[in-house]
Amino acid sequence: MSGIERYPNLFKPLRLGNTYFRNRIFSAPTGLLDLTPQFTSSFDHMAYFERKAKGGAASVNIGESFVCDYDPGDSRYNIFMMKDRIYNYNELAKLADAINRQGAVATIELQHPGAASKRNGKNQMAPSGGPNPLDPSIMRHEMTEEDIYRVIDEFSDAALYAKSRGFGMVQIHGGHGWLINQFFSPFFNQRKDRWGGSVENRARFGVAIIDEIHRKCGKDFPVEIRISGSEMFEGGYDISGGIDFAKQLEGHADLIHVSVGNPKHPASVEYTHPGIFMEGGCNVHFAAEIKKHVSTPIATIGGLSDPDQLEEIIATGKADVVEMARGLICEPDMAVKLRTGREKEVHRCLRCFQCVNEMYQHGRLFCAINPESGKDREILSRHAVKEKKHVLVAGGGIAGMEAAITAAENGHKVTLCEKTDRLGGVLLCETGVYFKSRVGDYIERQKYMIEKNGVEVRLNTPVTPEVVAEIKPDALIVAIGGKPIRPNIPGIDGANVIGVEQAFANPELVKGKALIIGAGRSGTELGIWLKEQGKDISVIEARETVDPGVYAVKIAETGLEITAGTKAKEIKADGVLCETAEGEKFIAADTVVLALGVAPLWDEVDALAGFAGEFYQAGDCRKPRNIIDATGEAWTMANLIGRH
């Protein structure tokens, strides 16, 4: 079955205003912390968005662009669209052209933070004055009529400027606790004039912005508005409020983009940015409900990356457009792959937030499972493979599979040897966990790509010097993984001690009261999973502090106890003797689970180092790695072969 036959609704063109969109897949605003010091696009910045357009998305949104003088302390990462601080004239046109010439519609998101800003501690413009109810340290300045009309002009002037530079649509951010949302939400807006009180009055500000954009840019110039279909916290409006807002936008907006929540509120952030514990498309029902009440086209977003689900959403009328942020970071070529019948090749987002972490740590949106993502400049500038070689990959885990696929796609003959009877490595133990099922999907995708690219796979084959001598490869990539860390403490070999991999694969081994030693990713996820099964679980961590990160909500929901500054000193049959700042402490436990990470297999690697002209290491055998490090390293090493 061809891609068009399988996804007929997903690839049905759409017209908004006088703009043509080639399908229903839109790249949602992600932003990219990769501007130059002059606030212009770097080569990487342009290549990132151009790649999404090449990948077949109908609209590519370059992300947050401010219509006001917003300075949260990281403004070097933001595009400014005010008259006195406007983004470079030519650079914005180049960016739009890079998207448009690939057949997509260049879109820009315009926003004003209002009281969501902490700009140098100054009072922030907002519909109502006084302390911000979500952060009392922020004092709000109640906007006057003059302020309101000035901001309306700022939005519309920015939209006109974007249109003049080649953008085919603008998105107005009217959700997530930004200024337009603050006006519509009764939680933030206590005004008694024509800008507050009734639904019509509270929606007036957003409607006026859209109308003024249409007045200046033309009625045929499409305006998309993102709203929170529900604020998802106590005191905020629910879906009925989202419906009310959408009804007021009817006849004004060309596309209503339904998101949910307010990232500033801990109760709603997991819905605004769905993580591993949420179902795919967890917010679609908000868009579907709003669509019942308006004729304006509706876009949905939230944990989307499954191709069949995308088609089902459009086919059943739940929404007219599917928008993805992380889904298209993970797979920028999704639309092209689906249209050409290559749905099995699609990388499906794990929702692990590694891309977000990378953005703030390194200024680039790298994906954990797709090593090409974020490396668009490197791909564009890479020269051809000069010499095709025979490549031996030692190890069929995450790094080894990626290395084998990449080398084979570059035209090399590849042999992959794995010491066990299955490909997938250490992550196989997690595939039975409901919130890690996408890891299993990823492993199956990699196995499919290995088969498609003709890689010779030898299971139950540890790579020894004798095996290398027999195969005689031109290049050897060693990706044999690591070994679980087992500190030299009394009792660690006791019958009541198991490893984290064993616990994931066989949870029945965790009996009675259990203690997990190590509050890293594996230890925390295992603790949450077992706690949800009703097991008596607690976690200790030697580090003085533990940042729960994306696990914070689930830790609170399950009541998982994590105690930092607690180091295991001795494991006994009935518990663990620990060292703490207050002295020794005994924690009773029937089962002890070690989740202390892995150590590299340097000796095993050294034994293979002299048997091939080109020799590389990737993954845990070089240094303990997470998925993004393992895949990125393997991809990079495999791409070096034959190019020297």
Secondary structure, 3 states (H helix, E strand, C coil): CCHHHHCCCCCCCEEECCEEECCCEEECCCCCCCECCCCCECHHHHHHHHHHHHCCCCEEEEEEEECCCCCCCCHHHCEECCCCCCCCHHHHHHHHHHHHCCCCEEEEEEECCHHHCCHHHCCEEECCCEEECCEEEEEEEECCHHHHHHHHHHHHHHHHHHHHCCCCEEEEEECCCCHHHHHHCCCCCCCCCCCCCCHHHHHHHHHHHHHHHHHHHCCCCCEEEEEECCCCCCCCCCHHHHHHHHHHHCCCCCEEEEECCCCCCCCCHHHHCCCCCCCCCCCHHHHHHHHCCCCCCEEECCCCCCHHHHHHHHHCCCCCEEEECHHHHHCCCHHHHHHCCCHHHCCCCCCCCHHHHHHHHHCCCCCCCCCCCCCHHHHHHCCCCCCCCEEEEECCCHHHHHHHHHHHHCCCEEEEECCCCCCCHHHHHHCCCHHHHHHHHHHHHHHHHHHHCCCEEECCCCCCHHHHHHHCCCEEEECCCEEECCCCCCCCCCCCEEEHHHHHHCHHHCCCEEEEECCCHHHHHHHHHHHHCCCEEEEECCCCCCCCHHHHHHHHHHCCEEECCCEEEEEECCEEEEEECCEEEEEECCEEEECCCEEECHHHHHCCCCCCCEEEECHHHCCCCCHHHHHHHHHHHHHHCCCC
